[in-house]
Amino acid sequence: MKRFFLLLSQPFRRSIRNKLLLAMIVLAALPVITVTGLAAENSRQSMEDEVIDMNLSNIKWTGNYLGEQFSQLNSLIYSILLNEHLSETIMGTEDDSLSSQLTAQRNITDMLSSVLYSANTNVISAELYVRDSDKLFRISSAGSEVHSPTEVPEPYKELFDEKQYFMIHTDPGKPGQFEFTRSINRFENRQVLGGVMLGVRWAYLDQTLTLLNPGPDQTVMLADGKGSILYRQGSSTYTLHETDLINLPRDQPGYVHTRNAYVFYSSVNLSGLMLVKIIPVNAINQSARLTMNYGFIVGSISIVVAILIAVYIAYRMSRPIVMLARSMQGLGPIHGDIEPVDIPVSGRIDEIGRLETHFVNMTGRIREHIKTEYNMKLEKQTAELKALQAQINPHFLQNTLQMVGGMIYDKKPKEGYKIIKSLSAMFRYVIREPENMTSLRVEIGHLEHYMQIQKERYDSRLAYTFIADEEIMECRIPKLTLQPIVENSFFHGLDTKPGDWRINVEIRHESEQIVIRVRDNGVGISTVRLEEIRKELADRGGLQTKGSRIGLYNVALRIRMHFGECYGVEVEQAPGGGMVVIVRMPYVQEGRDKS
């Protein structure tokens, strides 16, 4: 997270123009965003209060109207219960004579037909169930029927088992209607004699439910005392669980604000039902969202105008500062000839103009000082390099001469002459070649002379392999690059190792670079010493003239002097033991010397 923040803030930390641009954009955009947000929130809050007050009032009156409609249905049932011939008719159904039974059935059928035809058109059926005789009488638009069920039919069984006086329920086999059922009780002891049921279309309540104005994505529901939803209007997918419906207070209308919706509720008198209206939160936020959209359009236009003005002002104000900063970049590290830096002067008379004038004068003096200092450093490094080139390891020379002396007695003069010729060629290459750069082919020849002497000295104990791409033999590299690295392998890796010695030299052309890998199977070094060597190779100091050998440090430093800081020498531990020295330098062809 910290790295991402630094990356994001980098353009503003490095440019005063970007800082000024950001500050002006924030100052212009922040008030617009704040005002738009506050206006949208105030609009949403006002809309919320208005919706809550309106729906609380509507659901209260709607609940009262529904109670009156259920009261009418209840009165219709009471007209049956209060019929003066009901008790006699019910008792008549228990008479053994056939004529009495037919008379009783006809009386019940006539009574139900009279009630049905006098009721609202949405009352589509009427039933009477006599418990003792197990007789069920039914009147509907399809006609009348009387039969004896084998068991107490639903919903009378549920009504009797739960000892309820009335009940409202729905039948999945009869969609679009509900059944209003009431028990028939003996007046003296409240003994249940049977039940009366009216089949009513839900359309009977639709006109009243429209008082709640269910809009898009809103829902109006009727639920019974068990939390089961009996009827619903609307297209909202949001619903409530049975436990939520049961837990709604029934003493007075109210509302509950959930995470996704506003739930308004009211009990319906004389029915035991709960009237519920659900309004999604996004419906209330719609007006606020519209205000926010308008604010967003106005704010976007304001921000765009502010950005254009900020860019213009920032460019005008910061232009001389940016030009002065770019001019200062021209006085960075210098390699080679020093070119004059073009510093434009705007002619301003304010503080920036005076700063430009003083900077022009200062850069002239600094340029002369840098040129003098650079020439002195270059002459010093040239003298140090020539001193290094004149050096040769005295131990190597002493051992070689002793080996030649022994060969005079043990071997043919031709073999001794071959070693003397290789030693002479090495001296000639080190002392008489005045150039700092040479071709890879010549440098490899110098290494071959050195290895010929070493192979003669150590005989079969030393195994040496060399691989190089022919296509890069004429590229330019600094003198004394390969031989000092191989000599370092003898001195630090192989000198104290018993057994056979192996040195592998591989030179490849990889991605416009010359990569040299020198690997030995010596004793290697510890991890601590490896880190010390890497720090020494990364040092940016001068050449080291102490000692009698040209070490890895001086090879790395000379490569950086010729080609830049991205090239040099790396040291790694070889798998299986030993060390690997890796040299990287650019591919420079003959005639394109980068020094």
N, C-alpha and C positions, 0 to 999 in steps of 0.2 A: 504494500500500500504506500509506503514511504517512497519507494522507487517510482511508482506511478505518479505520485504527487510532484516529485522533483522533475520528472519528464514533462508533466503538464505545465509546470511553472517555468520551465527553462526559457521559453521564448520571451517571457516578461521579465525575467531576471537579467537577461543579456541585452535588452533593448529598451531605452527610455521612450522610444516612439511607441512601442507596444504597451508600455505601462500607461502612457498618456492616453492612448486609444482605449484601453480597458477602463481606465478611470472615467472617461467621458461617457462611454457606453453605459457603465453602471449608474452614473449620475442621471443619465437620461432615461434609462429603462426601468430602474428600480421604482421611482414614483409611479410610473404608469402601471407597472405590475402590481404594486401595493394597492393603488386606488381601484384597479379592476378587481382584485381579489376581495377587497372589503365590500365593494358594491355587489359583487356576486353573492357573498356570504349574507349581507343584509337582505338582499332580495330573496335568498333561499329561506332565511329565518322568517321573514314576513309571510312568504308563501306557506311555510310550514304552520305558522300560527293560524293563518286564515283557513287552511285545509282542516286543521284539527278542530277549530271552533265550528266550522260548517258541518263537518261529518258527525261531531258529537250531537249537534242539534238534530240533524237528519235521522241519525240512527235511533234517537230517542222517540221522535214522532213516528217513524216507520214501525218501531216495535209496538207502539200504542195502536197503530192502525191494524197491524197483524193480529194483535190481541183481540180487537173488535171483530175481525173476520173469524177467528177461532171461536169467539163468543157466539157468533151467529150459527156456526156449525154445532156448537154445544147446545144452543137453544133448539136447533132442529132435532137433535137427539132427545132433548128433554120433552119435545112435543110427542115423541114416541113413548118415553117413559111415563109421561103423565096421562097417557090415553086411558080413559076410564075402563075400557074393555081389555087392557093389556093383561092384567092379572087373571081375569076370567078366561081370556084366550089362551094364556100359558097353561092354566090349570085344565082347560078344555082339551089340550093336546094330550093330557094324561088319561082322559076318559077312554074306557074300553070300547064304547060303541063307535062304529065306523062313521055314523052320521055326525056325531059330536066332533070327531077328529077332522072330518072334512070341513065342518063349519068353522072350527078353530083355525085351520090352515087358511081358509078363505078370508077370515077376518084379519089374520096377520098379513097375508099378501095384499089385501086391499089397503091396510094401514100403511105398509111400506111404500106401495105405489102412490098413495096420496102424499106422503112425505117427499118422495123423490120428485114428483111432478111439481110440487109447490116450491121446491128448492131452487137454488141457482143452477144455471145450465152446466156449470163446471162440476156439480155433484152428479156423478155418473152411475152410482150404484148404492144400494142400501141392503144391509144384511141383518138378520136377527137369528141368534143361536140360542136354543133352549137347552139348558144343560141337562136337566133331568131326563128328558125324552130323547136327547141326542138328535134334535131336529135342527136343520140349517135352512133358513128361508132367505132367498136372494132375489132382488129385483134390480134389473138394469135395462138399458135400451135394447138389449138382445132378447129380453123377455123375463119370465120368472121361473124359478125352479125351487123344488123342495126335496131334500134328500137327507138321509141319516148317515153321517160319517162314522166310520169304525172307531175313531178316536177324536179327542177334542182338537179341532183344527187351529192352526195358527191364524191370527195372533191371539185367539181367545185363550189358548193354553198358557202362553206367556203372561197374559193379563191376569189370569186366575192364579198362576203359580207365584207371581210377584205381588199378588194382592193389591193391584193398582185399580183405581177407579176409571182412569182413562189412559190411553196410550196412542201415540202417533208413530207410525213406522212406514217403511217402504217395502215393496215386494219386487225382487229382481225380475220376476216374470211379468210385471205390470209397469213398464217404464212410463214416465211422464205423469205419474199420479202417486198420491199417498193415501193411507187409510187411517181414518180417525175412529178409534174404537173406545167404547165406554161400557162398563159392566152394568148389569141389571141386578139390583139388590132388593131383598125383602125388607120392607120398611121396619118391621118390628125388631129383627135381629141381625140385619145387614147380611143375611145369607145370600150368597151369589146364586142367582137364578139363571143367568145367561149373559149375553152381551149384544150390543148393537154396534154396527160398523158402517161408516159412510166412506165410499170411494170418491176421492176429490182430485181433480186435475190440479197440477202445480200452477197452471195458468190462472187459477183462482187467486193466487198470491202475487203473480207477476206484476200487475199494475201497481200494487203497493210497493213491491221491491224496487220499482223504477224510481221511487222517491229518493233513493240513495244515489242516483246518478252514477251507476258504475261505468267509468270510462275505460279507455283501452288499458289492457294489462291489469285491470282491477277485478276483484272477485267479491261477490256477495254470497254468503252461505247460511243455511239453517242446519243446526246440529241439535241432536237430542241430549238428554241428560247424561248419556254414557259417552259422549264425545264423538259419536258417529255422525258423519256428514250425510244428511238426508237429501239436500237439494243445494245446487250452486248455480250461480250465473256469473259470466265473465270469462276472460281468456287467460288470466294470470296463472302461471305454473306454480306460484308460491302457495303453499298450503300449511296447515297446522296439524300437529299430531293430536291424537285423542287425549293424551294427558294434558296438553296445553289447553284444549277446549274445556276439559272438565275443571281445570284450575281457574278459569276466568271468573271473576266475581259476578254474582247475579243480583246483587241488591240494587245497583244503579248503573246507568250507562257509563262507559269509560273507554280508554284506549291503552294499548301497550306498544311501545316503540322497540321493535327488535332490530337486529343488524341489517336486515334487508327490506323491512316493510313496517308500515303502521297498521296495527290491528285494532279496529273499533268494534265494540260489542254492546249488546243490550239484550236482556231477557224478554221473552214474549209471553205476556200474561195468558193464563188459562190453557197454555199448551205445554209448558215445561221445556220449550225450545229456546235455543240461544241464537240470536241474530248476529252475524259476524260480517264485517266488511274489511277487506285487505287491500291496502294501497301500497304498491312498491315505493321504495325510497326514491328511485330514479324518476317516478312520476312527479313527485314534489320538487325534485331538483331540476326538472325540465325548464321551468321559467328562469331559474338562476343560471342554468347552462346557456340559455339563449342570451342572457345579459353578458355572460362571460364570453360567449362567441363574439358578440359585438365589441366588447372590450378588447378581446384578443386581436380583432381586425384593426381597431384604432391603435392599440398598443403596438402591433407589428409595423404599421405605417410609421408611427412615431419613432420606433426603434430604428427602422431603416433610415429615416431622415436623420436621426441622431448619429447613426454610424457614418453616414456620408459627411455630415458636418464634422464629426470627430476625426475622420480620416483626413479631411482637408486641413483642419486646424493643426492636428498632430504632425502632418507632413510639413506644413509651413513653419511650425515652431521648432521642430526637431531636425529639419533638413541641414542647417549648418552644423549642428552637433554631430549628426551622423556622418557627414562628410569629414569633419575633423577627426572623428574616431577611426574612420577608414584610413585616413592619412597616417594616423598613429600606428595602424597595423603594418604599414610599410617599413616601420623601423624595428621590425622583429628580428629574429636570428638571421644572419646573412652568411651565405656560402658563395664565395666567388667575388666577382666584381660588384662594387656598390653603385647602384643606379640612383640618380636623384629622384626623390619622391615629389610628385606633383601635388601641391597643397593649394587648392583654390581659395581665394580670399573674397568674401562676399561684399566687402566694403561697408559693413555695418559699423555703427559708431557706439553700439552698446557693449555690454560685457562680453558677449560672444565675439564681436568684432575685435576687441582688444585681445581676447584669448587667441584668435586666429593669427594676429600679427606677432604676438610673442612666441607662438608655436613655430611659425615660419623661421624666426631668428634662431630659436633653440635647436630646431632640426638641422640647420646648417652647421652649427658648431658640433652637434652630436655626430653628424655624418663624417666630418673630418676626423673626429676622435676615433670613430669605429673603423674607419679606413686604415688609420695608423696602427691601431691595436690589432686589426686583422692581419695586416702585413707582417707585423712582428711575430704574431703567433704562428703564421704560416712558415716563416723562415725558421723559427725554432723547431717546429715539428719536422720540417725537411731535414734539418741538421741531425735531429734525433734518429730519424729513419735511416739516414745514410750511415750513422754510427752503428745502428743495429745490423744493417746489411753487411758491414765490414766484420761482424763478429762470426765466429764459428766455435763450436763447443771444443775446448782444448782436450777434454777427455776423449771425445770421438776421434780427434786428430791423432792423439797419442796411441790409442788402441789400433787405429788403422795402420799407422806406421809400424807398430810392433808386429801386426799381422802380416804386412808386406815383407818385413824382415824374416819372419818365419817361413813365408812362402818361397823365399829365395833358396832355402835349403831343402824344402820338402817337395816343391812343385816346380813345374816348368816355368821358365822366364816369361812365357806368353801369358800365363795366368796372373802372375804378379804384375805384369805390364798393364793388364786389363783393369786391375784395382787402382793402380797409380793413375791411369787415364781417367777413371771415374772421379777420383779425388781431385784431380786437376780441373776437370770440367765443373765440379762443384765450386771450387775457388774462383774460377773464371766467371761463373754465373753470379756469385755473390758480390765480387769486388768490381768487375769490369763493366757490368750492365748498369748504365746510369739511370734508366727509366724506372719510375715507380710502378708502372703497369706492364704486364707482359701477356702473351697468349697462353691459354690453357695447355696447349701442346708443349710449349717450352717449359712451363712449370712442371708438367708431368715428367719431362725428360730429366729435370733436376732431381725429382723424387726417385726416378728409376736409378740414377747414379747412386743416390744415397742407399736405396734398398739393395743394390748389387753388392755394395760394401758390407751391409749388414748380413745378407744371406751368406756371403763368403765367410764372415766372422762366426756366425752361429750355425752354419751348415744345415743339416736336416732338422734341427730343432725348430727352425723358423719356417712357417708356411705363410705365403703372401699371395693374395689375389687382388686383381685390379680390373674394374669394369667401368667403361666410360662410353658415352654416345659419341660417335664419330662426328656427328653434325655440329657439335659444340666445341670442337678442338680449337677453333680460331677465336673464340670469345676472349674478352679481356678480363683478367683478374689481377689483384695486387701481387707483386713478387713476394716470395717466401711465405706462401699460404699453406701449401700441402705439406712440405717437408717438416716445418715446425710442429704440425699436429701429429704426424707420424712419430716424430722424435719424442713428443710428449708421451705417446703410448709406450715406447720403450722405457722411458725414464721413470714413469709413475705406475705403469700397469704391469709390464712384463719383467722388469728387472729382478723383482723378488719372487716371481712365480716359478715354481718347479714344473718340470714336464715340458710339453710342446707349447710353442707360441703360435698364435694366428693373428694376422692383421688383414682386414678386408677394406679396400678403398673402392667406393662406388660413387660415380659422378653422373647425375641425371639432369635433364632439362624438364622442369616441371612448372607449368603456368608462368611462362616468361621469367623464370628464375633458374639459376644454376644452384643445385643442391648437392653438396659433398657430404658423404657419410663415411667416417673412419671408425671402424669397430675393431676392438681387440678382445681377447679372452683372458685379460690380466686379472689381478687380484681385486680390482674394483675399489670403491671408496664407500665410506659410511654415508648415511642420509644427511647427517649434520655437515660433513665436509662437502657434500654435493650442493647443499644450499649455500655454503660459503663461496664455492666456485661460481655459482650462478650470480650471486651478488657482485663478485669481482668482475665478471664478464659484463654486467649491466652498468658498471661504473663509467662515468663520463669524464674521468680525469685525463691526464696526458700520458704519453708513452713512458714505459718503464725501461730505464737503461741499466738497471742493476743486474748483476749476474752475467753469465756467458752464453745464455740461450734466448732465443726469441720464443716466448711462451704464448699460451692461448689468449691471454689478456691483450697482448700487443697485436695479435692477428685480428681479434675482434675489433679493437680500436681502429686499426687501419682500414678495415672494411667499412666501418661507420664513417670514417673521414672521407672515403671515396664515394660511397653510395647513399649515405643517409642513415638515420637512426632506426629504420625499420628492418635493417639487415644486420647480420653479425653471426655469432657463434653460440650454439646451444650444447649442453652436456646432459646426457641421460645414462642411466644404468641399463646395460644390455641384458636381455633375457638369458638366463643361464650363467651369468657372471661376466665381468668385464665392463667396459665403458663404450659408449657411442658418442662421438663428437660430430655435430651437424653444423655445416657452414651454409649460409644462404646469402646469395648476392644476385643482382639483376643480370639478365642475359644481355651483355654489351658486345656487339660485333666489332671486328677489326675496323679501325678508322672512326669509331664512335666512342672514344674514350670519355668517360663521364668525370674524370678528375679535372 
